[in-house]
Structure formats: structure tokens, C-alpha cells
Amino acid sequence: MAKKILLAIAVILVVIQFIKPEKNIHAGTQPNSITSKYAMPDTVNKILTVACYDCHSNNTRYPWYNKTQPIAWWLNDHVTGGKKHFNFDEFTTYSLKRQDHKLEELIASQDEGWMPLESYTFIHKDALLNASQKKILTDWAKDLRKEIQANPDFAASPAK
């Protein structure tokens, strides 16, 4: 009986290797990217590239273990959820109030330490931000919030 169960598990593991989620890779410049409208220093871009963009942009750098199921499904779920919550490559499609709110969340995520997720930094040690990197990122986000709030259309902008 145990051999049949192990054989069934082995067959299932082999079969699911052929069922792969779509990859989050979009070539070229993203027209709705935050950088298409707002200035971003290279230091901030480097921090975001290392710690945020894999889950919060339209381009994910996939690790070697993404070729194995069910790991690829789990990673895809994280990327899909991350993009749904905050996508730097779709930032300019957000209303001004939503842009402001997303930057407020970015600041809180660094001040409170809940981003990047531990499940990401467990493998991607370079995504663990030090105090200086967090300050650079939050200072930029605070300045950008001020710029957005100064927009004459900000008050009339819908929340979502």
C-alpha cells in the first residue's frame, strides 16, 4: 500500500512539472512606470531593483528554483499579489491619492520592517536593507509625496 502511495505522489510530482504559470517578464520600457513621470535617483532605483521590483513590477528576475513545481506556483502567487498591491510599472495609472497612499505604505513598510518579506530575504540576502538604504528610500518617497500632494488636481483625485 505504501509503495502505491509513493508511486502516486511521484507521478503527481512529475505531471505537475508540465503545468507552469505565466512568467512576469515584459520587455522594453514600461510606459506607466513611476520613472516615466517622477524623478528617481540611481541610488533609489538600485535599492528598488534589489529589494522590491521582483514582486512589485512587470519584470521579475527568476531564480533557478522557479523551474520546479509547486515552487513556481508559490512564487507566482507572491508576484501576482505584490503587483496587485503596488506595481511600480503601473504607478502612473493610479489616481494621485492612490499614488500618495502607496508611497505612504512604502514608507511604513520600511519604518515598521515588514517589507521585503522574510520569505524573499531568506534567499535574497542582498534585499535586506540597512538603515541607510531605508532612509534613502523613505526620504525619496516622502519628497515624492510632497510633490504629488502639491499637484492642483490632488484634492479632486479619487482615492482608487
N, C-alpha and C positions, 0 to 999 in steps of 0.2 A: 504494500500500500504506500509506504514512504517513497519507494522508487517511482511510483506513478505520479505522486505529488511533485517530486523533484523534477521529473521529466516534464510535467505540465508547466511548472514555473520556468524551466529552461526554454521551452517552446515559446511561451508568452514573452519572455525577455528577448528572444531572437526576433519574433514577429514585430514587437513594438519598435525595434531599431529602424524599421522602414516607414514609420509614421512620424514625420518631422514637422515641427512648427515652422511657419514662415520666419525668415530672419529679418531683423530690424536694420537693414542696410539700404540707404538711399544715396546714390552717387550725386556728386555735384553740390553746388551752393544751395542752401535751403532758403527760399525767398521770404519766409516768415520768421526766420531766426532772430533772436534777440539782438544779434550784432548787425542786422540789416537796418535797424532803427536807432540803436543806442550804442554809445562808445563802450568798449570793453578793453581794458589794459591787457597786455600779453600775460602779465602775472595772474590775473583773474582767469583768463582763458585757459592757462596751463592747469590751474587748480581745478577748474570745472571739468576739463578733459580727463584728468586723472581720477577725480572723485565723484563726478556727477553724470557726465554725458552718457555713460554706458546704459543707464536706465532712464535718463531724462532728456533724450534727444532722439533724432531719427536715425542715428548711426551708433550701433553697438559694436565694440571690439569683442569678438567672441573668443573665449579661451578654448584650448584643445578639448577639454572635457564636455564641451557643448555638443559634441557629436554622439554622445551616449544618451539613450532614453532610459529612464524618465527625467534625467537631469536637464535636458534641453527644454522639456515642458516646464519644469520648475523655473528655469532661467527666463523663459518666455513669459511666464506669469508675472515675474518680477518686473521685467522690462515693460510689459503692457500696463501693469499697474502704475509704474513710475511715470510713464508717458501720459497716462490719463490724469494723474495728479498734477504734474508740472513738466511741460515739454519746452525746453529752451529753443528748439527749432520751430515751434508753433507759437512762440511768445507774442508776436505782434498781432496774432488773430484774437488774442484775449482783449476784453474791454480794458480801459485804463484802470478801473477799480480792481479788476481781477489781476492785472499786471502788478499793481501795488500790493495786493494781498499775497500774491505768490512770492514777491520779494520779501514781504514781512515774514512769511513762513520759512523762506530760506534763511533769514537772519535767526529766527527762533530755532531752526534745526541745528544751527552751529552753536548758538548760545546754550542750548539745552543738550546738545550732543547726540541727537537721535538720527542724524544722517552724517555720512553714509551708514547704511545698515550693517550690523555686525556680520550678517551672513555674506556681505560683499567684502568687507575688510578682512575677514578671516583668510581669504585667499589673496586679495589685492591689498597688501600691506602698505603700498605707496598711496592708497586712498585715505589712510589715517592722517587727518590734518592736524598739524601742530597749532599752537596758539597764534603764531604769527600768520600762518596761512588763513586761519579762521578770521582773524582781524582784517586781513586784506580783503577777503571775500565779503564780510559783513559791512565793512566801510564802503565798499563799492555799491553794495545793494542799498545801503542807507542813502547814499548820494543819488542813486538812480531813482529811488522812491521820491525823493525831494523833487527831482526833475519831472517825474510823472505827475506828482501832485500839483506842480506849478502849471501844468497844461490847462489852458482855459476850458477845455472840454471835460476835464476830470470830474467836476461836480455833476455833470449831466450823464456821465458814463454809467451804464448798468453794472450791477455787481457781477454778473456772469457773462 
